[in-house]
Amino acid sequence: MQDNLISIRSTDLRTALNIAPATMNDLLKKTGVHYLPGQAKPGRGAVKDFSSSDSRRLLEAKGFVYPNPAKVISFMMCKGGVGKTTSSFFVATRMAAYGARVLVVDGDSQGNLTSAFDLSSMKIEIDEETPILVDLLTKDASIDEATIAFSPFLHLIPSTPLNSILESKIRDNFKNPSVPFSKIFELVKDKYDYIIIDCAPALNLTNTAIICASDLVVLPVAPDKFSQIGLEQTLKEIHQIEEDFPEIGNRETRVIFTRFDAREYTSLKYLSEIADSNKDRMFKTMIRTASDLKNAITKKEDLFQYKNSNAKDDYDSFVKEIMGIDTFFSKKSN
């Protein structure tokens, strides 16, 4: 397991820190942080990257504080095709590049999030014997046994079709569905800064339990009528869960607009309508439609090493917004 499996370009980190190149050089001398060994790339020369651990050292040296205990963030929407899995994956990997200790949980029995990781390069095969979320629920496996360490800063609890019985196991073993996942994640909250959960596109007991365990529920919405309807239904469900289980308090719910294309009238139309009805919930960032997203996952490439990529820029901005990096360093400069 190598610390350089996930890295961040020096220019990206300097931009996040909101400092000049000379100030960056002074910070490197002060902290003793060094670039990863560079590899020449066509037309770019040597690439200067930082490992996750060094990224964390630099952010902390400038006063940034990571969450403790871990913040649990679920990506949820009752409609499919809105970018839940894509967002879960790129948010988790980029958080790790910024030095956050991240546990990613695949809560969808389709296992698309699990497939996004390049586990074959680590000679890891997911099969029916692989411990998954339902095994934690039934105590057939511990959370450590179910966790795959992709890097020191990015861990994964995978999924297989066997997770399809999650709902029945919750119903059979727990009178109160607000309890099971909260208990599981409580065991490891001190080991991570963020726990990211990718949910199935459904309103069911499993997602009810995940909502109850979440500090933040992110609702990705694509620019179409059915996504808008799905958002309304999901928000109603979350409100009903908060009423049914008052002990959990109110969840923070935020909306991220995905697959946005400013050239399309429908994108602008639905953005306007959704923003008007969810003013306090909207992230500032919008994820523009881009082929880079699919290409990076399919080819098992690092999206954030792409040059001139809207997708890379958007997810970088999204992560800085979630983590509070953008506001923290903008305030420090003022």
N, C-alpha and C positions, 0 to 999 in steps of 0.2 A: 504494500500500500504506500504510494508515494505522494508527498505533499505537492508535487508539481503537476499532478494529473489535472487539477483545476487551477488556472492562473488568471491574472488580470494584466492587461497592457498598462505600462507605466503612464502613458498619456491619459488613459481612462481614470486611473486612480488619482493622478494629479488634478484632473478636472473635478473629480468628486471632492477632493480636499480643498478645492478652490484656491490653489496657490500657484505662484509663478515657478518656472523651471529652476531659478536660482534658489528659491526657498525650498523646493523639493530636494535639491542637492544638499542643502544644509541639514534637512531633516534626515536624509540617508546617513550622513556623517554622524549625526547625533545619536541615531538609533542603532547604527551598525548594520543596517539592512542592505542587502546586495540584490542586484537583478539576478534572475535565473539565467543560466547559460543560454545565450542567444543562438537562434538558428536562422540563417539567412533564408529569405523567401523571395521569390521572383519579383523584382521591381521594388523591393522594400528594404533590402539589406538586413542587418541583424535586428531581430525583434526583442525589445526590452520588456520582460514580464516580471511580475512578482508572484510568489506563491501565496496561497491563502493565509498561511501563518504570518508571513511578512506583511501582507496587506492588513491583517489585524493589528500587528504591532504599530504600523504607521498611523492607522485610524485612531488607535488608543493613545498614541503619543500626542495626537492633536486634540485629545479630550473626549473622543466619541465613546459612548458606553453601549454595550450590547445588552439585550434584555436578559434578566435573570430573576425568576425562573423563565423557562422558554415561553415564548408567545406561540399559541396554537392558532394556525391560520388554515381554514378550509376553503377550497375552491368548489363552489356548488351552484348548480342551476338545474331545474327540472327538465330543461330541453338540451338535447345533444347538439354537437356541432358548433358550440359557441367559443371554444378555445380553453376549456377548463384544464384539460390534460396538458396542452401546450404551455399554458401559463404556469401551471404547477411546476413543470419541468424546468422552464427557463428561469423562473423566479428562484427556485431552489438552487440551481447551479450558479446563478449570478450572486445570490446571497453568500454562498460558499466562497466565491472568488473575492468577495469583500470581507472575508475573514469570519463570517458567521458559521457557527456549528449548527448544521441543519440535519434534521431527520425527516425524510420524505416517506409518507405512508400512502401506498396505493390502496384506496378503499373501493375500487371498482373491479368487479369480477372479470371484466374484459381484459384487464392487465395492460392497457395501452401505455400507462406511465412506466410500468416496469420495462416494457419493450423499448422505451426511448433510451434507456441506459445501455451503454456498450458493455454489457456483462460478459459477452463472449470473449472479449479481449482479456478478461480476467479469468477466463476458463471457468465461469460460473454458469451452470445450467439450471433453469427453473423448471421443476417438474412437480408431480403430485406429492412428492415427499418434502418439498420445500415448505418450511414453516411460514405461515401467512397470518393475516390479521385475525381470522376466525380461530386459529390455534391459540392465540393470546387470550381470546375471549373464553375459550373452553379450558384454558390452562394446560393444553397439550404441549405448549412450548413457551419458553420465557421470551421476553422482549429482546434479550441479548441473542438468543438462538435464532430469532427471526430477522435480525438486522444484518444487512450486507453493507460492509464498509467500502464504498466506492472510492473515497479518499478520506484522509483524517478529518475533513470538515464536512463531508457529505455522506450520509448513511441512508439506506433504503430498506423499508419493509415492503417486500414485493407482493404481488397478487397473482392468483390463478383463478380459473372458473370455480374452484371449490369455495371461494369467498361468496358465492351466490347463496349459501346457507346462513350467512351472517344474520339476516333478519329473524329467521326461525330460532337461531341460537340465542339471540337477545330476548326474544319472547319467552323461550323455555327457561332461561336461567336468571332473568332479572325482572323483578316486579316494577322497578323504576328504570326506564331506558335512559335517564339522564346520568346514570352511574357508570356503566361499563367502560367506556372509552376514557372518561375522566380519570378513573382509577388507573388504567393502563398507562396513560401518558404522565400521570403524576409520578410514576416510578422513575422516569428518566428526564424530567424537566430540568433538573440541575445539570445534566450532561450536555444540553443543547441550548441554543439561543432561539431557534425557531423549529417548530414542528409543522410541516406542510402536508395537508391531506387532500388528495384528489378524490372527489366523490363521484359516484355513479349519477347519471342524469335521471333522477327519480325523486319523488317525495315519499319516502318510506321510513320504516322504523330505524334502519341502519343510519340513514342521514339525520334522523332526529337525534340519535345518540351522538353522532359526530358534531352536530350543531351545539349540543349541550356541552361538549368538551372543548369547543372553540372559543377563543378570545375574539377572533375576527373572522367573519364570513365574507369572502370575496365573491361577488356575483358577476361573472363575465357575460356580456350582452353583445350579440352581433346585430348589425343593422337590418333587421327584418321584423315583420309583424309578430311572428310566432315567438321570437326571442323576447319581444316586449311583453307578450302575454305570459311567457314563462317567468319573466322577472316579477311581474305582478303576483303570480301564483306562489312563487318561492318566498317573496316578502310576506305574503299572508300566512304561509306555513310557519315561517320563523316567528312571526308575531304570535301565532297560536301556541307554538311550543313554549315561548316565554310566559304566556298566560297559564299553560298547563303545568309548568315547572317553575314557579316563582323563585325557588331557591337558587336557580342559576343566574338570576339577574337578566339584564338586557344584553344581547350580543351587539358588538359593533358590526354593522353591515355596510359594505362599500361596493360600489358598482364600477367596473372597468369596461370601457367600450372597446370591443375587439373587431378585427376585420374591417376597419374603417377605411374608406376611400373617399377623399374629399371631392373627387371628380364625379361621384355618383350622387344624384339627387336624393335617392332613398337613404344613403348613409347620413347625409346632412339632415334629412327630415326626421329620421328616428333618433339621431343624436339630440336634436333640439327637443323632441317630445320627451325622451327619457330624462334628459338633463333638467327640464322644467319640473318634472314630477319627483326628481330625486336630487335636488340641489345640494343638500347636505351630505349626500352619500357618494357623489361622483369623485373618482380620482381625477387629478388634473391630467394625468397621462392618458393618451389613447393609443391603442395598438393598431397600427396601419396594416392593411393586407399586404402580404409579401410572400413570395415563393421561398425566400431564405429559410423561413420557419420549417417548412416541410423538408427542404433539402438538408438542413443541418441535422434533423432527427433521423432522416432516412440514411444519410451518409455517415452518421455518428461523428459529426464534426462539431467544433466549438463555434457556435453562432457568434460569440463575442470576439472572435478573432477575424470575423469577416470585415472587409473594408467597404465603406460607403453603403452600409446596410440600414434601411429604415427599421427593420425588425430588431436589429442589434441595439440601435439607439433607443427605440421605444421601450424595450424590456429593461434596458439599463436604467432609463428614467423611472420606470415603474418600480423597480427594486429600490432605488434611492428614495423614492417617495414612501414606500412601505416601511423601510428601515429608518426613515427620518434623516438620512444622510444629507439630502438636499437642503432641508430647512436648517439643520444644525450648522453646516458649514457656510451657508449664506448669511446666517446671523453672526457667525464669528468674524466674517469679513466686514460687517457693517459697524 
